Each structure stands twice: as C-alpha cells, then as structure tokens.
Amino acid sequence: MHLLIPFSRAAQAAPELLGSKALMLARLHQAGVNVPDGYCLPVSAYHAFLAGTGLAAFIDMELQRKDFVQMRWEEVWDVSLRIRNHFV
C-alpha cells in the first residue's frame, strides 16, 4: 500500500480510492491551475490507521451509545469531542 500518492499520479484515480477533494486538487494541478505540488493520502491508509490504532472500534462504540436521531446537540458535541480527542 502506498501511503502518499503525488498529484501527478492521482488525477486518474477513482474517487473512492482518494476522496473527492484530493482528487479534484490533483486534477486541477494536472490542468495547470495554480495548485501547489502535493500528495494525496489514500482512503485505505486512513482505514489502516483506524484499525491499527483501535480508533475504528472506539468510534463504533461511541456512535452506538445512543441513536443519533435522538441525540440533543450537546450529546452530539460530546461524542465528537471524545472522538476528536482520541485522534489527537
């Protein structure tokens, strides 16, 4: 698995491999639009990170505590804060 794909090689990739924002930046770069050289992080690398660190299981647990539709905004805020803190 390649962890970083340069814009020059990413422009032809499928959106589900890179994500639409990264893909659009790569295509703009390839078309000559003034976009700094850069790299794309494939979705597979992100998922490998989540699985390898245990974050995927933690996120699943947090999101299954209560039905999202029934949450007040404060509860959504708290869940997102706990998830964000685990990333940090």
C-alpha distances in whole Angstrom, upper triangle without the diagonal:
4,6,9,10,14,17,18,15,14,18,17,14,16,17,15,12,13,16,19,20,17,18,22,21,19,22,25,23,23,27,28,29,29,26,24,21,18,15,13,11,9,11,8,8,11,12,10,12,15,15,14,17,19,20,19,22,24,24,25,28,29,29,31,33,35,35,34,37,39,38,40,38,39,37,34,34,34,31,29,30,29,26,26,27,25,22,24
4,6,7,10,13,14,12,12,15,16,13,15,16,15,12,12,15,18,19,15,16,19,19,16,19,22,20,20,24,25,26,26,22,21,18,15,11,10,9,8,11,9,8,11,13,12,13,16,17,16,18,21,21,21,24,25,25,26,29,30,30,32,35,37,36,35,38,40,39,40,38,39,37,34,34,34,32,29,30,30,26,25,27,25,22,23
4,7,10,13,15,13,12,16,17,14,16,16,15,12,11,14,17,17,14,15,18,17,16,19,21,20,20,24,25,25,24,21,19,16,13,9,8,6,7,9,8,6,9,11,10,11,14,15,14,16,19,18,19,22,23,22,24,27,27,28,30,33,34,34,33,36,38,36,38,36,36,34,31,31,31,29,26,27,26,23,22,23,21,18,20
4,6,9,12,10,10,13,15,13,15,15,15,12,10,13,16,15,11,13,16,14,13,16,18,16,17,20,21,21,21,17,15,13,9,6,6,5,7,10,11,9,11,14,13,13,17,18,18,19,22,21,21,25,26,24,26,29,29,29,32,35,36,36,34,37,39,37,38,36,37,35,32,32,32,30,27,28,28,25,23,25,23,20,21
4,7,8,7,6,10,11,10,13,13,14,11,9,12,14,14,10,11,14,12,10,13,15,13,14,17,18,19,19,16,14,11,9,5,5,7,7,11,12,11,13,16,16,16,19,21,21,22,25,24,23,27,28,27,28,32,32,31,34,37,38,37,35,37,40,39,40,37,38,37,34,33,34,32,29,30,30,27,26,28,26,23,24
4,5,6,6,9,11,11,14,15,17,14,11,14,15,14,10,11,13,11,8,11,13,10,11,15,15,16,16,13,11,8,6,4,6,9,11,14,16,14,16,19,19,20,22,24,24,25,28,27,27,30,31,30,31,35,34,34,37,39,40,40,37,40,42,41,42,39,40,39,36,35,36,34,31,32,33,29,27,29,28,25,26
4,5,5,6,10,10,13,13,16,13,11,13,13,12,8,8,10,8,4,8,9,7,7,11,12,12,13,10,9,7,6,5,7,10,12,15,17,16,18,21,21,22,24,26,26,27,30,28,28,32,32,30,32,35,35,34,37,39,40,39,37,39,42,40,41,38,39,39,35,35,36,34,31,32,33,30,28,30,30,26,27
4,6,6,9,11,14,15,18,15,13,16,16,15,12,11,12,10,7,9,10,8,6,10,11,13,14,12,11,9,9,9,10,13,14,18,19,19,21,23,24,24,27,29,29,30,33,31,31,35,35,33,35,39,38,37,40,43,44,43,40,42,45,43,44,42,43,42,39,38,40,38,35,36,37,33,31,34,33,29,30
4,6,7,8,12,13,15,13,12,14,15,15,12,10,13,12,8,10,13,11,9,13,14,16,17,15,15,12,11,9,10,12,12,15,16,17,19,21,21,22,25,26,27,28,31,29,29,32,34,32,33,37,37,36,38,41,42,41,39,41,44,43,44,41,43,42,38,38,39,37,34,35,36,32,31,33,32,29,30
4,6,5,9,10,12,10,8,11,11,12,8,7,9,9,6,8,11,10,9,13,14,15,17,14,14,12,10,8,7,10,10,13,14,15,16,18,19,20,23,24,25,26,28,27,26,30,31,29,30,34,33,32,35,38,39,38,35,37,40,39,40,38,39,38,35,35,36,34,31,32,33,29,28,31,30,26,28
4,6,9,10,13,11,10,11,11,11,9,6,8,8,5,5,8,8,7,9,12,13,15,13,14,13,12,11,10,13,13,15,17,18,19,21,23,24,25,27,28,30,31,30,29,32,33,31,32,36,35,34,37,39,40,39,36,37,41,40,41,38,40,39,36,36,37,35,32,34,35,31,30,33,32,29,30
4,7,9,12,11,10,12,12,14,11,8,10,12,9,8,12,12,10,12,15,16,19,17,18,16,15,14,12,15,13,15,17,18,20,21,23,24,26,27,28,30,32,30,29,32,34,32,32,36,36,34,37,40,40,39,36,38,41,40,42,40,42,41,37,37,39,36,34,36,36,33,32,35,34,30,32
4,6,8,7,7,10,10,12,10,7,10,12,9,10,13,14,13,15,18,18,20,18,19,17,15,13,11,12,10,12,13,15,16,18,19,21,22,24,25,27,28,27,25,29,30,28,29,32,33,31,33,36,37,36,33,35,38,38,39,37,39,38,34,35,36,33,31,33,33,30,29,32,30,27,29
4,6,5,7,8,9,12,11,8,11,13,12,12,15,16,15,17,20,20,22,20,21,20,18,15,12,13,10,11,13,15,16,17,19,21,21,23,24,26,27,26,24,27,29,26,27,30,30,29,31,34,34,33,31,32,36,35,37,35,37,36,32,33,34,32,29,32,32,28,28,31,30,27,29
4,5,5,5,5,9,8,6,9,12,11,11,14,16,16,17,20,20,21,19,20,19,17,15,11,12,10,10,12,15,14,15,18,19,20,21,24,25,26,24,22,25,26,24,24,28,28,26,28,31,31,30,27,29,32,32,33,31,33,32,28,29,31,28,26,28,29,25,25,28,27,24,27
4,6,6,8,11,11,10,12,15,14,15,18,19,19,21,24,23,25,22,23,22,19,16,12,12,9,7,10,13,12,12,15,17,17,18,21,22,23,21,19,22,24,21,21,25,25,23,25,29,29,27,25,27,30,30,32,30,32,30,27,28,29,26,24,27,27,23,23,27,25,22,25
4,6,9,11,10,9,13,14,13,14,17,18,18,20,23,23,24,21,21,19,16,13,10,9,6,6,7,10,11,11,13,15,16,17,19,21,22,20,19,22,24,21,22,26,26,24,27,30,31,30,28,30,33,32,34,32,34,32,29,29,30,27,25,27,27,24,23,26,25,22,24
4,7,8,6,6,10,11,10,12,15,15,16,18,20,20,21,17,18,16,13,10,7,7,5,5,8,10,10,12,14,15,16,18,19,21,22,20,19,22,24,21,22,26,26,24,27,30,31,30,27,29,32,31,33,31,32,31,27,28,29,26,24,26,26,22,22,25,23,20,22
4,6,6,6,9,10,11,12,14,16,17,18,21,19,20,17,18,17,15,12,9,9,8,7,11,12,11,13,15,16,16,19,21,21,22,20,19,22,23,20,21,25,24,22,25,28,29,27,25,26,30,28,30,28,29,28,25,25,27,24,21,24,25,21,20,23,23,20,22
4,6,5,6,9,10,10,12,14,15,16,18,17,18,16,17,17,15,14,11,12,11,11,14,16,15,16,19,20,20,22,24,25,26,23,22,25,26,23,24,27,26,25,27,30,30,28,26,27,30,29,30,28,30,29,26,26,28,26,23,25,27,23,22,26,25,22,24
4,5,5,6,9,10,11,12,14,15,17,15,16,13,14,15,13,12,9,11,12,12,16,16,15,17,20,20,20,23,25,25,26,23,22,26,26,23,25,28,27,25,28,31,31,29,26,28,31,29,30,27,29,29,25,25,27,25,22,24,26,22,21,24,24,21,23
4,6,5,6,9,10,11,12,14,16,14,15,12,13,12,9,8,6,8,9,10,14,14,13,16,18,18,19,22,23,24,25,23,22,26,26,24,26,29,28,27,30,32,33,32,29,30,33,32,33,30,32,31,27,27,29,27,24,25,27,23,22,25,24,21,22
4,5,5,6,9,10,11,12,14,14,15,12,14,13,11,10,8,10,10,12,15,15,15,18,20,20,22,24,25,26,28,25,24,28,29,26,27,31,30,29,32,34,35,33,30,32,35,34,35,32,34,34,30,30,32,30,26,28,30,26,25,28,27,24,26
4,5,5,6,8,10,10,12,11,13,11,13,13,12,12,11,13,14,15,18,19,18,21,23,23,24,27,28,29,30,28,27,31,31,28,30,33,32,30,33,36,36,34,31,32,36,34,35,32,34,34,30,30,32,31,27,29,31,28,26,29,29,26,27
4,5,5,6,9,10,11,9,10,7,9,10,9,9,9,12,14,15,19,19,18,21,23,23,24,27,28,28,30,28,27,31,31,28,30,34,32,31,34,37,37,36,32,34,37,35,36,33,35,35,31,30,33,31,27,29,31,27,25,28,28,25,26
4,5,5,6,9,10,10,11,8,10,9,8,8,8,12,13,15,18,18,18,21,23,23,25,27,28,29,31,28,28,32,32,30,31,35,34,33,36,38,39,38,35,36,39,38,39,36,37,37,33,33,35,33,30,31,33,29,27,30,30,26,27
4,5,5,6,9,9,11,10,12,12,12,12,12,15,15,17,20,21,21,24,25,26,27,30,31,32,33,31,30,34,35,32,34,37,36,35,38,40,40,39,36,37,40,39,40,37,39,39,35,35,37,35,32,34,35,32,30,33,33,29,31
4,5,5,6,5,8,7,10,11,12,13,13,17,18,20,23,23,23,26,28,28,29,32,33,33,35,33,32,36,36,33,35,38,37,36,39,41,41,40,37,38,41,40,40,37,39,39,35,35,37,36,32,34,36,32,30,33,34,30,31
4,5,5,5,7,5,7,7,9,11,12,16,17,20,23,22,23,26,27,27,29,32,32,33,35,33,32,36,36,34,36,39,38,37,40,43,43,42,39,40,43,42,42,39,40,41,37,36,38,37,33,34,36,33,31,33,33,30,30
4,5,7,10,9,11,10,11,13,14,17,18,21,23,23,24,27,28,28,30,33,33,34,36,34,34,38,38,36,38,41,40,39,42,44,45,43,40,42,45,44,44,42,43,43,39,39,41,39,36,37,39,35,33,36,36,32,33
4,6,9,10,12,13,14,16,17,20,21,23,26,26,27,30,31,31,33,35,36,37,39,37,36,40,41,38,40,43,42,40,43,46,46,44,41,42,46,44,45,42,44,44,40,40,42,41,37,39,40,37,35,38,38,34,35
4,6,8,10,11,14,16,17,21,23,25,28,28,28,31,32,32,34,37,37,38,40,38,38,42,42,39,41,44,43,42,45,48,48,46,43,44,47,46,46,43,45,45,41,41,43,41,38,39,41,38,36,38,39,35,35
4,6,9,11,13,16,17,21,22,24,27,27,27,30,32,32,33,36,37,37,39,37,36,40,40,37,40,43,41,40,43,45,45,44,41,42,45,43,43,40,42,42,39,38,40,39,35,37,39,36,33,36,37,33,33
4,7,9,12,15,17,20,23,25,28,27,27,30,32,31,33,36,36,36,39,36,36,40,40,37,40,42,41,40,43,45,45,44,41,42,45,43,43,40,41,42,38,37,39,38,35,35,38,35,32,35,35,32,32
4,6,8,11,13,17,19,21,24,23,23,27,28,27,29,32,32,32,35,32,33,36,36,34,36,39,37,37,40,42,42,41,38,40,42,40,40,37,38,39,35,34,36,35,31,32,34,32,29,31,32,28,28
4,6,10,12,16,19,21,24,22,23,26,27,26,28,31,31,31,34,31,32,36,35,33,36,39,37,37,40,42,43,42,39,41,43,41,41,38,39,39,36,34,36,35,31,32,34,31,28,30,31,27,27
4,7,10,14,16,20,22,20,21,24,25,24,27,29,29,29,32,30,31,35,35,33,35,38,37,37,40,42,43,42,39,41,44,42,42,39,40,40,37,35,37,35,32,32,34,31,28,30,30,26,27
4,7,10,13,16,18,17,17,21,21,21,23,26,25,26,28,27,27,31,31,29,32,34,33,33,36,39,40,39,36,38,41,39,39,36,37,37,34,32,34,32,29,29,30,28,25,27,27,23,23
4,7,10,13,15,13,14,17,18,17,20,22,22,23,25,24,24,28,28,27,29,32,31,31,34,36,37,37,34,37,39,37,38,35,36,36,32,31,32,31,27,28,29,26,23,26,25,21,22
4,6,9,11,10,11,14,15,15,17,20,20,21,23,21,21,25,25,24,26,29,28,28,31,33,34,34,31,33,36,34,35,33,34,33,30,29,30,28,25,26,27,23,22,24,23,19,21
4,7,8,7,7,11,12,11,14,16,16,17,19,18,18,21,22,20,22,26,25,25,28,30,32,31,29,32,34,32,34,31,32,31,28,27,28,26,23,24,24,20,19,21,20,16,18
4,5,5,7,9,10,11,13,15,16,17,19,17,17,20,22,20,21,25,25,24,27,29,31,30,28,31,33,32,34,32,32,31,28,28,29,26,23,25,25,21,20,23,21,18,20
4,5,5,6,9,10,11,12,14,16,17,15,14,17,19,17,18,21,22,21,23,26,27,27,25,27,30,29,31,29,30,28,25,25,26,23,21,23,22,19,18,21,19,16,19
4,5,5,6,9,10,10,12,14,15,15,13,16,18,17,18,21,22,21,24,27,28,28,26,29,32,30,33,31,32,30,27,27,28,24,22,24,23,20,20,22,20,17,20
4,5,5,6,9,10,10,12,14,13,13,16,18,17,18,21,22,22,24,27,29,29,27,30,33,31,33,31,31,30,27,27,27,24,22,23,22,19,18,20,18,15,17
4,5,5,6,9,10,11,12,11,10,14,15,14,16,19,19,19,21,24,26,26,24,27,29,27,29,27,28,26,23,23,23,20,18,19,19,15,15,17,15,12,15
4,5,5,6,8,10,11,10,8,12,13,12,13,16,17,17,19,22,24,24,22,26,28,26,29,27,28,26,23,23,23,20,18,20,19,15,16,18,15,13,16
4,5,5,6,8,10,10,9,12,14,14,15,18,19,20,21,24,26,27,26,29,31,29,32,30,30,28,26,26,25,22,21,22,20,17,17,19,16,14,17
4,5,5,6,8,8,9,12,13,13,15,17,18,19,21,23,25,26,25,28,30,28,30,28,28,26,24,24,23,20,18,19,18,14,14,15,12,10,13
4,6,6,6,5,5,8,9,9,11,13,14,15,17,19,22,22,21,25,27,25,27,25,25,23,21,21,20,17,16,17,15,12,13,14,11,9,13
4,6,5,6,6,8,10,11,11,14,15,16,18,20,23,23,23,26,28,27,29,28,28,25,23,24,23,19,19,20,17,14,16,17,13,12,16
4,6,8,9,10,12,13,15,16,18,19,21,23,25,27,26,30,31,29,31,30,30,27,25,26,24,21,20,21,19,16,17,17,13,12,15
4,5,8,9,10,11,13,14,16,17,19,21,24,25,25,28,29,27,29,28,27,25,23,23,21,18,18,18,15,13,14,13,10,9,12
4,5,6,6,9,10,11,13,15,16,17,21,22,22,26,27,25,27,26,25,23,21,21,20,17,17,17,14,12,14,14,10,10,13
4,5,5,6,8,10,10,12,14,16,18,20,19,23,24,22,24,23,22,20,18,18,17,13,13,14,11,8,10,11,7,8,11
4,5,5,6,9,10,11,12,15,17,18,18,21,23,21,24,23,23,20,18,19,18,14,14,15,13,10,12,14,11,11,14
4,5,5,6,9,10,11,13,16,17,17,21,22,21,23,23,23,19,18,19,17,14,15,16,13,11,14,15,11,13,16
4,5,5,6,9,10,11,14,16,16,20,20,18,21,20,19,16,15,16,14,11,12,13,10,8,11,11,8,10,14
4,5,5,6,9,10,13,14,13,17,18,16,18,18,18,15,13,14,13,9,9,11,9,6,10,11,9,10,14
4,5,5,6,9,11,12,12,16,17,16,19,19,19,16,14,16,15,11,12,14,12,10,13,15,13,14,17
4,6,5,7,10,12,13,16,16,15,18,19,18,14,14,16,14,10,12,14,11,10,14,15,13,15,18
4,6,6,8,11,10,14,14,12,15,15,14,11,10,12,10,6,9,11,8,8,11,12,11,13,16
4,6,7,8,7,11,12,11,14,14,14,11,9,12,11,8,9,12,11,10,13,15,14,15,18
4,5,7,8,12,12,11,15,16,16,13,12,15,14,10,13,15,14,13,16,18,17,18,21
4,7,9,12,11,10,13,15,14,10,11,14,12,9,13,15,13,13,16,17,17,19,22
4,6,9,7,7,11,13,13,9,10,13,12,10,13,16,15,15,18,19,19,21,24
4,5,5,7,10,13,14,11,10,14,14,12,14,17,17,16,19,21,21,23,25
4,5,5,9,10,12,9,8,11,12,10,12,15,15,15,17,20,20,21,24
4,6,8,10,13,11,10,14,15,13,15,18,19,18,20,23,23,24,27
4,7,10,12,10,10,13,14,13,15,18,18,19,21,23,24,25,28
4,6,8,6,6,10,10,10,12,14,15,16,18,20,21,22,24
4,5,5,7,9,10,11,13,14,16,17,19,20,22,23,25
4,5,5,6,9,10,11,12,14,15,16,18,20,21,22
4,5,5,6,9,10,10,12,14,15,16,19,20,21
4,5,5,6,9,10,11,12,14,15,17,19,20
4,5,5,6,9,10,11,12,14,16,17,19
4,6,5,6,9,10,10,12,14,15,16
4,5,5,6,9,10,11,13,15,15
4,5,5,6,9,10,11,13,15
4,5,5,6,9,10,11,12
4,5,5,6,9,10,11
4,6,5,6,9,10
4,5,5,7,9
4,5,5,7
4,5,5
4,5
4
